[in-house]
């Protein structure tokens, strides 16, 4: 044996060959090109005789039985007698054959899976016919194998059993109608039927009828059975399914041309789009497709297209998704603080701006815990930005714990460097929070927070300044004009909620929501009423705490520093600069010209926190000092980020007003103004003097001696001073002029510089109204 053992290849059982005949050895040697070993069957036999292989023991040389009937046995030899290179070649050949067999088996398995999927996708009627035919073929093969016969014998036996069953049916019908039966017919009634018996084909007549598929007679012919066998052997069981009926004609290409006029966002009617299409077809040059009639396009839209296809182009992706399937994500096995989700909502009612007092629609940023649906934090601002989101997240983490995942949309308030910077100072990295974003145009993925935003719609509808789409147009216009008129005259509006009132309403709304049953939470038996109801977010949170949940809270000493943004700055002569402000501390002298990390508070500008900057790790290091505003500061008053934004906005508004004023002055016609000359009465100087009350020249003569003259004032300051002394003598025109002066910030400043008490004048005008 030369120590040679048979090798088995993994994954292919019994693919090796231990014994080879002279012919097989010659074919193997010929495939290798000879190499000195005989490559013919005769040469191999001669080689075996010379080497004495025929006289070796049974385990090395033996006789093989003939493969065919009448053939002669042949001598076969063990592979250990062959040269090493032939054994290696045979092993390679067997390995290749094993791989081929394995690949074919995998292909057959994959094909069976595909066939199973296709069979499952068939309509119920076609699938029933296919299974009935397959059952008949399996029954015929099983019957033939049980009797050790061929398939042809099985088919012949089936046809004979089917004929006996047909004859039995005819005899039973004669008997049931009362007709006389012959002795032979009576004998057939007592004989068992091979077609339906347990030791026969075990087939029911209903199965034959189902397999025939709409044929008048349930009998199967020999040709049909052979055709079924051939189709199944060549193409699998799916080939037994009946051919489907004629498919509907394809939709004409002209219909897709029509859809270019119908599938547009303006949503024209079918008739309007069809008429426009016909007009364009007539105006075109060259050969055109034959247009469809209005009834044809209407029928195709109604019968051939589904509800989504007929609305593609007429509706956007967000609206179309409301018609499509969706996946519901469960939170039953989730702990609180695992996922926080946040979103901003523009409030649909106007409130008073906390700085200017003018009407505005604030932005509310809400943060919800996904597991309990509890609102854990909020922030109110002029718009959704990183400052508002940071404040909402700070409130959430400080009161309820740090979340593991922060799930938001892709707005600028959530996707920015201040949040995402992993290299330096990113808020998510410092808190250890993993941020996830929903896909664009996929608000359904944020259904929890989107549904919560409806509480702000309810709050807005309870305010008199509601401006939503449900508000009556006349009432909306009336309240809009009323608030603008009162603010212009008195700087406040009676029905415009103040900022403090709005914040109080927001907090009350959140508390009411957290204490109200939520349909997304489990049901339980209310201990007070004994009835089943859904949990409230507060109860769901308390239940988790009772079961052992402990939030990851923030150390109060680290609270401010964790939520404080940092920026890289270079120190210069003990100064650092941030937001055009300069901050000074003597400890920064040792860091002159070096980069440091400057931490700042979004709402505080009088100081910054300066830390060392670790260049290798890219993170803030130890605290150097708390630099104060001062030194070589560019401003006498520290400027916060919010104040700077307000001033920038107001400067831009003033520039626009200056341009408009210049344009209006250029349009004035000077000659027309000169024609409106009036007599100016002599009045005393009304400029206020120290420690002397402001007095006007008064004519003490008898009023009956001369007729009254219309008072004319040289300036608005004179009119205002006189109005304060004679409040009961103001005319409507004078009241209107003074109201315009009070409403205009520049004119109001001029009055104050002239010593006029503008607040007393405002009270006087309000009483006169």
C-alpha positions in Angstrom: 0.0 0.0 0.0 3.1 2.3 0.4 1.3 4.0 3.3 -1.3 5.4 0.8 -4.8 5.8 2.3 -7.9 6.7 0.4 -8.7 10.4 0.6 -12.2 11.6 1.2 -13.1 15.1 0.0 -15.1 17.2 2.4 -18.6 18.1 1.3 -18.9 15.3 -1.3 -19.4 11.8 0.2 -17.8 8.8 -1.5 -16.4 10.7 -4.5 -13.0 9.0 -4.4 -12.2 5.8 -6.3 -10.0 3.1 -4.7 -10.0 0.6 -7.6 -9.5 1.3 -11.3 -9.7 -1.0 -14.3 -7.0 -1.1 -17.1 -9.2 1.1 -19.3 -9.7 3.7 -16.6 -6.0 3.7 -15.8 -5.1 4.2 -19.5 -7.6 7.1 -19.8 -6.1 8.7 -16.7 -2.5 8.3 -18.1 -3.6 9.6 -21.5 -5.1 12.7 -19.8 -1.7 13.3 -18.2 0.2 12.9 -21.4 1.9 9.6 -20.7 5.1 10.5 -18.8 6.4 6.9 -19.4 3.3 5.0 -18.2 1.2 3.1 -20.8 -1.7 5.2 -22.1 -3.6 2.3 -23.8 -5.7 -0.5 -22.2 -3.5 -3.2 -23.7 -0.4 -1.4 -22.5 -1.7 -1.2 -19.0 -2.5 -5.0 -19.0 1.0 -5.8 -20.2 2.4 -3.5 -17.5 0.3 -5.3 -14.9 1.5 -8.7 -16.0 5.1 -7.7 -15.9 4.8 -6.2 -12.5 2.8 -9.2 -11.2 -0.3 -7.1 -10.2 -2.6 -9.9 -11.2 -1.2 -12.2 -8.5 -1.5 -9.7 -5.7 -3.9 -10.3 -2.7 -7.6 -9.5 -3.0 -7.2 -6.0 -1.4 -4.8 -4.9 -4.2 -6.1 -6.8 -7.2 -9.6 -8.1 -7.7 -12.3 -8.8 -10.2 -15.1 -6.3 -11.0 -18.5 -7.6 -12.1 -19.7 -6.7 -15.5 -21.7 -3.5 -15.8 -24.1 -4.7 -18.6 -26.0 -7.9 -18.9 -24.0 -10.4 -20.9 -20.7 -8.5 -20.3 -17.5 -10.0 -18.9 -15.9 -9.2 -15.6 -12.7 -7.2 -15.6 -9.6 -7.0 -13.4 -9.3 -3.8 -11.3 -6.3 -2.6 -9.3 -5.9 -0.5 -6.2 -4.8 3.1 -6.6 -1.8 2.5 -4.4 -0.1 0.5 -7.2 -0.1 3.6 -9.5 2.7 6.1 -9.7 2.4 9.2 -7.5 1.7 11.6 -10.3 -1.2 9.5 -11.5 -2.7 9.3 -8.0 -2.4 13.0 -7.7 -4.0 13.5 -11.1 -6.9 11.2 -10.1 -7.4 13.0 -6.8 -7.6 16.3 -8.7 -10.1 14.8 -11.1 -12.2 13.5 -8.3 -12.0 16.8 -6.5 -13.2 18.6 -9.6 -16.0 16.2 -10.1 -17.0 16.6 -6.4 -17.1 20.4 -6.8 -19.2 20.1 -10.0 -21.6 17.7 -8.1 -21.8 20.1 -5.2 -22.5 23.1 -7.5 -25.2 21.1 -9.3 -26.8 20.2 -6.0 -26.8 23.8 -4.9 -28.2 24.9 -8.2 -31.0 22.3 -7.9 -31.7 23.4 -4.3 -31.9 27.1 -5.4 -34.1 26.1 -8.3 -36.4 24.3 -6.0 -36.6 27.3 -3.7 -37.4 29.5 -6.7 -40.0 27.1 -7.9 -41.6 27.1 -4.4 -41.7 30.9 -4.4 -43.2 31.0 -7.9 -45.7 28.4 -7.0 -46.7 30.4 -3.9 -47.1 33.5 -6.1 -49.5 31.7 -8.5 -53.2 32.4 -8.2 -55.2 30.0 -6.1 -57.0 28.4 -9.0 -53.8 27.7 -11.1 -52.0 26.5 -8.0 -54.8 24.0 -7.2 -54.6 22.6 -10.8 -50.8 22.3 -10.6 -50.9 20.4 -7.2 -53.6 18.1 -8.5 -51.5 17.1 -11.6 -48.4 16.6 -9.5 -50.3 14.4 -7.1 -51.5 12.2 -10.0 -48.0 11.8 -11.4 -46.6 10.9 -8.0 -49.3 8.4 -7.5 -48.5 6.7 -10.8 -44.8 6.6 -10.1 -45.4 5.3 -6.6 -47.7 2.5 -7.8 -45.2 1.5 -10.5 -42.2 1.4 -8.0 -44.3 -0.6 -5.5 -44.8 -3.3 -8.2 -41.2 -2.9 -9.4 -42.3 -1.8 -12.8 -41.5 1.0 -15.2 -43.3 4.3 -15.7 -45.0 3.1 -18.9 -46.5 0.1 -17.0 -47.7 2.5 -14.3 -49.4 4.8 -16.9 -51.1 1.8 -18.5 -52.3 0.5 -15.1 -53.7 4.0 -14.3 -55.6 4.2 -17.6 -57.1 0.7 -16.9 -58.1 1.7 -13.4 -59.6 5.0 -14.7 -61.6 3.0 -17.3 -63.0 0.7 -14.5 -64.0 3.8 -12.5 -65.8 5.3 -15.5 -67.6 2.0 -16.1 -68.6 1.8 -12.4 -70.0 5.3 -12.7 -72.1 4.4 -15.7 -73.4 1.2 -13.9 -74.3 3.2 -10.8 -76.3 5.7 -12.8 -78.2 2.8 -14.5 -78.9 1.3 -11.1 -80.1 4.6 -9.6 -82.5 5.2 -12.5 -84.1 1.7 -12.0 -82.8 0.1 -15.2 -82.1 -3.7 -15.1 -78.4 -4.7 -14.8 -76.7 -7.7 -16.3 -74.8 -10.2 -14.3 -71.5 -8.8 -15.4 -72.5 -5.3 -14.3 -73.6 -6.6 -10.9 -70.2 -8.3 -10.5 -68.4 -5.0 -11.3 -70.3 -3.3 -8.5 -68.8 -5.7 -5.9 -65.3 -5.4 -7.2 -62.9 -2.9 -5.6 -61.7 0.1 -7.6 -57.9 0.3 -8.0 -58.1 4.0 -8.7 -59.5 5.0 -5.3 -58.5 2.0 -3.0 -55.8 2.2 -0.4 -53.7 -0.4 -2.1 -54.2 1.2 -5.5 -53.6 4.7 -6.7 -55.5 6.4 -3.8 -56.9 9.1 -6.1 -60.3 10.8 -5.6 -62.5 11.6 -8.6 -62.5 15.3 -7.6 -58.7 15.3 -8.0 -59.0 14.0 -11.6 -61.6 16.7 -12.3 -59.4 19.5 -10.8 -56.3 18.3 -12.8 -58.3 18.4 -16.1 -59.0 22.1 -15.6 -62.2 23.1 -17.3 -62.4 20.0 -19.4 -65.9 18.5 -20.0 -64.8 15.0 -18.9 -62.5 14.2 -15.9 -60.8 11.3 -17.8 -57.1 11.7 -18.6 -55.6 10.4 -21.8 -52.2 8.6 -22.2 -50.9 11.4 -24.3 -51.8 14.0 -21.6 -50.0 12.0 -18.9 -46.8 11.6 -21.0 -46.9 15.3 -21.7 -47.2 16.1 -18.0 -44.3 13.8 -17.1 -42.1 15.4 -19.8 -42.9 18.9 -18.7 -42.3 18.2 -15.0 -39.0 16.4 -15.7 -37.7 19.2 -17.9 -39.0 22.3 -16.2 -40.1 21.3 -12.8 -43.5 21.3 -11.0 -44.3 24.8 -12.2 -44.7 23.5 -15.7 -47.8 21.6 -14.6 -49.6 24.8 -13.9 -52.2 25.6 -16.6 -51.3 28.4 -19.1 -52.9 31.6 -17.9 -55.6 33.2 -19.9 -54.9 35.9 -22.4 -53.3 38.9 -20.8 -54.7 42.3 -21.1 -53.3 44.4 -24.0 -50.5 46.6 -23.0 -51.2 50.3 -22.3 -50.8 52.3 -25.5 -47.8 54.6 -25.7 -50.1 57.5 -26.5 -51.5 57.2 -22.9 -48.1 58.0 -21.4 -47.9 61.1 -23.6 -51.2 62.1 -22.1 -49.9 61.5 -18.6 -47.4 64.3 -19.2 -50.4 66.7 -19.1 -52.3 64.9 -16.4 -49.6 64.0 -13.8 -48.6 67.5 -12.7 -48.8 69.1 -9.3 -51.6 71.5 -10.3 -53.9 68.4 -10.6 -55.9 69.2 -13.6 -59.1 67.3 -14.4 -59.0 64.4 -16.9 -61.0 66.4 -19.4 -58.9 69.5 -19.1 -55.6 67.5 -19.5 -57.0 65.6 -22.4 -58.1 68.8 -24.2 -54.7 70.4 -23.7 -53.0 67.2 -25.0 -55.2 67.2 -28.1 -54.4 70.8 -28.8 -50.6 70.2 -28.6 -50.9 67.1 -30.8 -52.6 69.1 -33.5 -50.0 71.8 -33.3 -47.1 69.4 -33.7 -45.4 68.7 -37.1 -44.6 65.3 -38.5 -46.0 61.9 -37.8 -47.7 61.6 -34.4 -49.3 58.7 -32.4 -53.0 58.4 -32.8 -54.5 60.2 -29.8 -56.9 58.4 -27.4 -60.4 59.5 -26.7 -61.5 60.9 -23.4 -63.4 57.7 -22.5 -60.3 55.6 -23.3 -57.9 57.6 -21.0 -60.6 57.6 -18.3 -61.0 53.8 -18.5 -57.3 53.3 -18.3 -56.9 55.5 -15.3 -59.8 53.9 -13.6 -59.2 50.2 -14.4 -55.5 49.8 -15.3 -53.7 51.9 -12.8 -53.6 51.5 -9.1 -54.2 54.3 -6.6 -50.5 55.1 -6.3 -49.6 55.0 -10.1 -52.4 57.4 -11.0 -51.2 59.9 -8.5 -47.5 59.9 -9.2 -46.5 63.4 -10.4 -49.8 64.9 -9.1 -48.6 64.4 -5.5 -45.2 64.7 -3.8 -43.3 61.9 -2.1 -44.6 62.9 1.3 -48.2 62.7 0.2 -47.7 59.5 -1.7 -46.2 57.8 1.3 -49.4 58.3 3.2 -50.9 55.8 0.7 -48.1 53.3 1.0 -47.3 50.6 3.5 -45.3 51.3 6.6 -43.4 49.6 9.4 -44.4 50.0 13.0 -41.5 50.1 15.4 -42.3 48.7 18.9 -40.8 50.2 22.1 -42.0 47.5 24.5 -38.5 46.3 25.4 -36.9 49.8 25.6 -35.8 51.5 28.8 -36.3 55.3 29.3 -33.5 57.6 28.1 -32.5 55.0 25.4 -33.8 57.3 22.6 -34.7 60.9 22.8 -36.4 62.4 19.7 -36.6 66.1 19.0 -38.3 68.4 16.5 -39.2 72.0 16.1 -42.6 73.4 15.5 -43.5 77.0 14.5 -46.3 78.1 16.8 -49.5 79.0 14.8 -50.4 82.0 17.0 -48.7 85.3 17.5 -47.2 86.4 20.8 -45.3 89.5 21.9 -41.6 89.5 21.2 -39.7 89.6 24.6 -37.4 92.4 23.3 -39.4 94.6 20.8 -42.9 93.7 21.9 -44.0 93.2 18.3 -46.0 90.2 17.1 -44.0 87.1 16.3 -44.5 83.4 15.9 -42.0 81.6 18.1 -40.4 78.2 17.4 -40.9 75.5 20.0 -38.3 72.7 20.2 -39.6 69.7 22.0 -37.7 66.6 23.2 -39.6 63.3 23.9 -38.5 60.1 25.5 -39.4 57.4 23.0 -40.0 54.6 25.5 -42.4 56.5 27.7 -43.6 59.2 25.3 -42.8 61.7 28.0 -41.9 65.3 27.1 -38.6 65.7 29.0 -37.5 69.1 27.7 -38.3 72.1 25.5 -36.9 75.4 24.3 -38.6 78.5 22.8 -36.8 80.7 20.4 -37.3 82.9 17.3 -36.3 80.0 15.0 -35.0 76.5 15.2 -31.3 76.8 15.6 -28.4 75.2 17.5 -28.9 77.5 20.5 -32.6 76.3 20.9 -31.8 72.7 20.4 -28.9 72.8 22.9 -31.1 74.4 25.5 -33.8 71.8 24.9 -31.2 69.0 25.2 -29.7 70.6 28.3 -33.1 70.7 30.1 -33.8 67.1 29.1 -30.4 65.7 30.2 -30.3 67.7 33.4 -33.8 66.7 34.6 -34.3 63.2 33.2 -30.8 61.9 32.3 -28.5 61.6 29.4 -29.9 59.6 26.5 -28.1 57.0 24.5 -29.4 58.0 21.0 -30.6 61.4 19.9 -33.0 60.9 16.9 -33.8 64.0 14.8 -34.2 65.2 11.3 -31.5 66.8 9.2 -32.2 70.4 10.0 -29.5 72.9 10.6 -30.3 73.0 14.3 -29.4 69.3 14.6 -26.8 68.7 11.9 -23.9 71.1 12.6 -20.3 71.2 13.7 -21.2 72.2 17.3 -23.0 68.9 17.7 -21.1 66.6 15.4 -17.4 67.6 15.8 -15.8 64.4 17.1 -12.3 65.9 16.9 -12.9 68.9 19.1 -15.6 70.0 21.5 -18.6 68.3 19.9 -21.6 68.2 22.2 -22.6 64.7 21.2 -19.0 63.4 21.8 -18.7 65.1 25.2 -22.1 63.7 26.4 -21.5 60.2 24.9 -24.6 60.4 22.8 -25.1 58.7 19.5 -26.9 60.9 17.0 -29.2 59.5 14.4 -30.9 61.3 11.5 -34.1 60.4 9.8 -34.1 60.1 6.0 -35.1 63.2 4.0 -38.8 63.5 3.2 -39.6 60.8 5.7 -41.5 62.4 8.4 -43.3 59.1 9.0 -40.1 57.9 10.6 -40.5 60.5 13.3 -44.2 59.7 14.0 -43.9 60.0 17.8 -42.6 63.5 17.8 -44.8 64.6 14.9 -47.9 63.4 16.7 -46.8 65.2 19.8 -46.6 68.5 17.9 -50.3 68.5 17.6 -50.5 69.7 21.3 -49.0 73.0 20.1 -51.8 73.3 17.5 -54.4 72.9 20.2 -52.7 75.5 22.4 -52.5 77.9 19.4 -56.2 77.5 18.7 -57.0 78.6 22.3 -55.3 82.0 21.7 -57.1 85.0 20.1 -54.1 85.6 17.8 -54.3 82.1 16.1 -53.1 82.3 12.5 -53.5 78.7 11.4 -55.3 77.5 8.3 -58.4 76.7 10.3 -58.9 80.3 11.4 -61.6 82.3 9.8 -60.2 84.6 7.2 -62.2 87.7 8.4 -61.3 87.1 12.0 -57.7 86.5 11.2 -57.5 89.8 9.2 -59.3 91.7 12.0 -57.0 90.5 14.8 -54.0 91.2 12.6 -55.0 94.8 11.9 -56.0 95.3 15.5 -52.7 94.2 17.0 -50.6 96.3 14.5 -52.7 99.4 15.1 -52.5 99.2 18.9 -48.8 98.5 18.8 -48.2 101.4 16.6 -50.2 103.7 18.8 -49.5 102.4 22.3 -46.6 99.9 21.8 -48.7 97.1 23.3 -51.8 95.2 22.1 -54.5 94.1 24.5 -55.2 90.7 22.9 -51.6 89.8 22.1 -50.2 87.4 24.7 -47.1 88.5 26.4 -43.9 86.4 26.4 -44.4 85.4 30.1 -48.0 84.3 29.5 -46.9 82.3 26.5 -44.1 80.5 28.5 -46.5 79.7 31.3 -49.0 78.2 28.8 -46.3 76.1 27.2 -45.3 74.6 30.6 -48.9 73.9 31.5 -49.5 72.2 28.2 -46.4 69.9 28.7 -47.6 69.1 32.2 -51.1 68.3 31.0 -49.7 66.1 28.2 -47.5 64.1 30.5 -50.4 63.5 32.9 -52.9 62.4 30.1 -53.3 58.8 28.9 -51.4 58.0 25.7 -52.7 55.5 23.2 -49.1 54.4 22.4 -48.5 53.1 25.9 -49.7 49.8 27.5 -53.2 49.5 29.0 -53.7 48.7 32.7 -56.5 48.7 35.2 -57.0 52.2 36.8 -56.9 51.6 40.6 -59.4 54.6 41.1 -62.0 53.7 38.6 -61.3 50.0 38.1 -61.6 50.4 34.3 -58.9 49.6 31.7 -57.1 52.6 30.2 -53.8 53.5 28.7 -50.9 54.7 30.9 -49.9 58.3 31.0 -46.2 59.2 30.2 -45.6 60.0 33.9 -47.0 56.6 34.9 -44.9 54.8 32.3 -41.8 56.5 33.6 -42.7 55.8 37.2 -43.3 52.1 36.3 -39.8 51.8 34.8 -38.3 53.4 37.9 -40.2 51.0 40.1 -38.7 48.1 38.0 -35.1 49.3 38.7 -34.4 51.9 36.1 -31.9 54.5 37.0 -31.1 57.4 34.6 -27.5 58.5 33.9 -27.6 61.9 35.5 -25.1 64.7 35.1 -22.9 65.9 38.0 -24.1 69.4 38.9 -20.5 70.6 38.9 -20.1 69.5 35.3 -23.5 70.7 34.1 -22.4 74.0 32.7 -19.1 72.8 31.2 -20.7 69.9 29.4 -23.1 72.0 27.5 -20.7 74.9 27.0 -19.5 75.2 23.3 -15.8 75.6 22.7 -13.8 77.4 20.0 -10.1 77.5 19.2 -8.6 80.9 19.7 -5.0 82.2 19.9 -4.1 84.3 23.0 -2.5 87.7 22.5 -1.1 89.7 25.5 -3.3 88.0 28.0 -6.4 88.5 25.8 -8.7 86.1 24.0 -11.3 87.2 21.5 -14.8 85.8 21.0 -17.8 87.3 19.2 -15.9 90.6 18.6 -15.4 90.8 22.4 -12.0 90.7 24.1 -11.6 89.0 27.5 -8.7 89.5 29.8 -7.0 87.5 32.6 -3.4 87.8 33.8 -2.9 84.0 33.8 -3.1 84.1 30.0 0.2 86.0 29.7 2.1 82.7 29.9 0.2 81.4 26.9 0.9 84.3 24.6 0.7 83.2 20.9 -0.6 79.7 21.8 -3.9 78.1 20.9 -6.4 77.7 23.7 -10.0 76.3 23.9 -12.5 79.1 24.7 -15.8 78.0 26.3 -18.7 80.4 26.3 -22.3 80.5 27.5 -24.9 81.2 24.8 -26.7 83.7 27.0 -23.8 85.2 29.0 -21.1 87.4 27.5 -19.4 88.9 30.5 -16.9 86.0 30.8 -15.4 83.0 29.0 -13.8 79.8 30.3 -10.3 79.3 28.8 -8.8 75.8 28.8 -5.6 74.4 27.4 -5.9 72.8 24.0 -4.5 69.2 23.5 -3.2 69.2 19.9 -2.8 65.4 19.8 -6.2 64.5 21.0 -7.9 67.6 19.7 -9.9 68.1 23.0 -9.9 70.8 25.7 -7.5 70.3 28.5 -7.3 71.7 32.1 -8.9 75.0 33.0 -6.5 78.0 32.8 -8.8 80.8 34.0 -12.2 82.5 33.6 -11.5 85.5 31.5 -13.6 88.6 32.1 -14.9 91.1 29.6 -12.7 94.2 29.7 -9.2 95.3 28.9 -8.9 96.2 25.3 -12.6 95.4 24.6 -14.1 96.7 21.4 -17.4 97.5 23.2 -18.2 99.1 26.5 -21.1 96.6 27.0 -20.5 92.9 26.5 -22.3 91.5 23.5 -24.0 88.2 23.7 -24.7 86.1 20.6 -28.4 86.9 20.8 -27.9 90.6 21.3 -25.5 90.8 18.4 -28.1 89.1 16.1 -30.8 91.5 17.3 -28.6 94.5 16.6 -27.7 93.2 13.2 -31.3 92.8 12.3 -32.3 96.2 13.6 -29.4 97.9 11.7 -30.5 96.3 8.5 -34.1 97.5 9.1 -32.9 101.0 9.7 -30.9 101.1 6.5 -34.0 100.0 4.6 -36.0 102.8 6.2 -33.3 105.4 5.4 -33.4 104.4 1.8 -37.2 104.7 1.6 -37.1 108.1 3.3 -34.5 109.4 0.8 -36.6 108.2 -2.1 -39.8 109.8 -0.7 -38.0 113.2 -0.2 -36.7 113.1 -3.7 -40.3 112.8 -4.9 -41.6 115.8 -3.1 -42.5 118.8 -5.3 -40.9 121.9 -3.7 -43.1 124.6 -5.6 -46.2 122.9 -4.2 -44.9 123.2 -0.7 -44.2 126.9 -1.1 -47.8 127.6 -2.1 -49.0 126.3 1.2 -47.6 129.2 3.2 -49.5 130.1 6.4 -49.3 132.9 8.9 -47.1 132.0 11.9 -48.4 133.3 15.2 -45.9 134.7 17.7 -45.3 132.3 20.6 -42.9 132.4 23.4 -39.9 130.1 23.4 -41.0 126.7 24.7 -37.4 125.4 25.3 -37.4 124.1 28.9 -35.4 126.0 31.4 -33.8 124.8 34.6 -36.2 124.6 37.6 -38.9 126.4 35.6 -42.0 124.7 34.3 -42.7 124.8 30.6 -45.0 127.7 29.8 -46.8 128.9 26.7 -47.7 132.4 25.7 -51.4 132.9 26.5 -53.6 135.7 25.2 -55.6 137.0 28.1 -57.8 139.4 26.1 -61.5 139.0 25.9 -62.3 136.2 23.4 -65.5 137.9 22.4 -63.5 140.9 21.2 -62.0 139.0 18.3 -62.9 135.8 16.4 -60.9 132.6 17.3 -58.0 131.7 15.1 -56.7 128.3 14.2 -53.6 127.5 16.2 -50.5 126.8 14.1 -47.3 125.3 15.6 -43.8 125.6 14.3 -42.9 122.0 15.3 -44.2 118.8 16.7 -42.4 119.6 20.0 -44.5 122.8 20.4 -47.7 120.8 19.7 -46.7 118.2 22.3 -45.9 120.7 24.9 -49.2 122.5 24.3 -51.1 119.3 24.4 -49.8 118.4 27.8 -51.0 121.8 29.1 -54.4 121.7 27.2 -55.4 118.0 27.0 -59.1 118.9 26.5 -58.6 121.2 23.5 -56.9 118.7 21.2 -58.5 118.3 17.8 -58.7 114.9 16.0 -56.0 116.0 13.5 -53.6 117.0 16.3 -54.2 113.7 18.0 -53.4 111.9 14.8 -50.1 113.8 14.4 -49.0 113.1 18.0 -49.8 109.4 17.7 -47.6 109.2 14.6 -44.8 110.9 16.6 -45.2 108.5 19.5 -45.2 105.5 17.1 -42.0 106.6 15.3 -38.9 105.9 17.3 -36.9 108.8 15.8 -39.6 111.4 16.5 -40.0 110.0 20.0 -36.3 110.6 20.6 -36.6 114.2 19.4 -39.5 114.8 21.8 -37.6 113.4 24.7 -34.6 115.6 23.9 -36.9 118.6 23.9 -37.9 117.7 27.5 -41.4 116.3 26.6 -42.6 113.5 28.9 -43.4 110.9 26.2 -45.0 108.4 28.6 -47.4 111.1 29.9 -48.2 112.0 26.3 -48.9 108.4 25.5 -51.3 108.0 28.4 -53.0 111.3 27.3 -53.5 110.0 23.7 -54.8 106.6 24.9 -57.4 108.4 27.1 -58.3 110.6 24.1 -58.9 107.5 22.0 
